[in-house]
Amino acid sequence: MTLKLVEVADLVWRNARETRFGESIMWEPSTFLTNWWDDAERRKTRPGKGQSGWYWFVAKISYQELAGTTRPSSLPDKGCNFRATADSNTEVLGRQALCEADPEGRLVVYNGHEKRVDARVRSHFSLSDNNHKTGAMGITHYKEFCRTEWLVRTFTSDQVNLFDSEVSRQIGLLVNSKTGRCAVESAWRTAFGWPVLCKQ
């Protein structure tokens, strides 16, 4: 049985690992580095090291809070201006096309795919000036959100064996192909809405 892309998107979302961060008086610089993952609970939820896959950043945050932010002076050029991006997406797409918060008030603010998910997640958290290749959120530059409850959800290629052999083979082909990852990312957005901080 071959699954439709939207079914694959739902399946990987429902089976994603989930790791909490934030909810502290300041950002912990080691977040998503090797030593940070050494905690026994975090090791269980760590994305497969060097594995390809999909990821989602979720925060207990409102659209009003995002609209009230100012661009941090420390944010590198490739960093995400939360307010400008949220405003632009709301204007262009309309609120009905954006992700809705879950019953606990958590909102998927960003999702993506990457050949090395663990490295990409770290880049979104701690974007530095020497990252000139691709844009990222740069969460640590937004000091007002360090007390916010954040989650990162990941589904990586080491998880494809969770399913029966035919589904595992299909997801394995998709997750290990840039075209396949893009297709599932787009299907997820079609099913669940556009994350407000995604530019493309």
N, C-alpha and C positions, 0 to 999 in steps of 0.2 A: 504494500500500500504506500503510494507516494503522497506526502502531505503537501497541501497548498502552502505558499510562503507565509501567509498570515497565520496558519496553524503552527508552522515552525516558529514564527516570532512569538506566539503565545506560549509554546512549549519551552523555549529557552528562557523566556521571562519568568515563567512559573518555577523553573528549576535553577534559577540563578543563585549563586552564593551571595550572601549579604553581610557586609561589614560596616559597623558603626564607627563614626569619628565625629570630631567636634565636641560640643557640650562641655567646653572647658573655658577657663578664664583667658586663655590665649592659645593660639595655634601651636601644636606640638611639631617642631621642625622635622622630627624623624618620621612623621606619618607616611606610610607606604614604603618606607625603606626596610631593608632586611631585618634590622634589629627590632623595629616596630612590630613586625609580623611574628616575632619569636614568642609572644604571649600565646599560651595554649589555646585559648578560644579563637584568636585571630588566625592561627595556623589552619584551623578547620575551614575557614571561609576565604582563605587567600586564593586569588586567581592563580591558575597554573602558571608557574614561572616560565616566562618566555613563550607562552602559548597564545595562539590567535583566538579571537572571539569578539564578544559584544560586551558593552558596559553601559551602566546607567547611574547618574548621580541624582540622588533624591534628597530633598531637604524639607524640613518642617518650616516652610517659608511661604509667604503670601505674595501675590502679584503686587500688592500695594507696597510691601517692604522692598521688593526689587525695584519698583519705580521710584523709591525714595533714596536710593543709593547715589553716591557720587563716585566718579572714577578716582581710585586711589592714585596718588602721585607716584607711588612705587611700582605701579603696574607696568610691565614691559609693553612695547608696542604691539606684540602679538597677543596680549591679554584681552580678555573679554570685558568690555564695558557693560556691566550688568544692566544698568538703567537704559542705555541707548539701545542695546540689543532687545531687551524686553519690550521697550516702547515700539521699536520698529516691527517686531514680530506681531505684537498686538494690533498695530495699525494695519499691516499688510494682510495678515492671515485672519484677524478677528479672534476674539476670545473663544468662540465656539470651536475653532480648529486647534486650540492649544490643549495641552494635557490638563486634566482636572485633578485637583487634590484628592487623596484618598480620605476615608472617614476620619482618620487621625490628623488630617491637615498636612500630610506629606505630599510633596509635589515633585514629579520627575522634571528636573530643570535642564538636563542634558543627557543625550545618549549618543553612542557612537560604536565604532568597531575599529579593530587594529590588529596588526600581525603580532604585536607583543602588547597584550592588554595591560600587564602589570606596569610596564614602563609608561604607557600612555596615561594610566590613572595617576601615577605619580606626577607626570607633567601637568595635568589639569589641576592638581593640588598645589604644586609648588613651582609655578612657571618662573623661570629665571631669565635674566637679560641675554644669556648666551643661547637661548632657544630661538633660532631664526628660521627654522624649517616650517613649522606649522603653528597655528593659533591654538590656544588652550584657555581655560577659564581663569587660572591663576587664583584659586580660592583663597590662599593664605594672604593675599594682598587685601582682602576684604575683612579687616579685623573685626568689624561689627557683627560678623556672622560666626565667630568662633564659639559662641555660646549656643548656637543653633544645633539642633539634632540633624546630622547628616548620615546618609547611607551611601555606599557604593555597592551596586549589584553587578556581578560579572558571571558570564557563562563563557567558558573557554574550551578549547578542543580536547582537553583531558576529561571532559564530562560527557562526551558523546556516547560513551558506553553505558549511560544510565538507561538507555532505551533498547527496544528489541533491535535485532540485527539490521533490518531493512531501514528503520528510522535512523538508527545510528549511522549507517552508511550515508544516507541522504544528508543528515546534519553535518557529518564529517566532511563531505564534499563542499558543502556551503561554507562552513567555518574556515576551511583552509584555502578558500579562494576569495580574493578581494571582491570580485563580482558577486559572489554568493553572499558575502558579509554585507555588502551594500544593499543587496536585494532584501535581505532579512531586516536590516535596519529600516529601510523604507516601509516594509510591510508592517513593522511594529508601529511606526509613526502613523500609518494609515489606520491601524486598529485602535491605538491608544491616544493619539494626538501628538502635536508637534511640541517638543520640549522648548520652553520659552527662551533659553539661552543658546540654542543651536542656530548657527548662521546658515548652514547648508546641509 
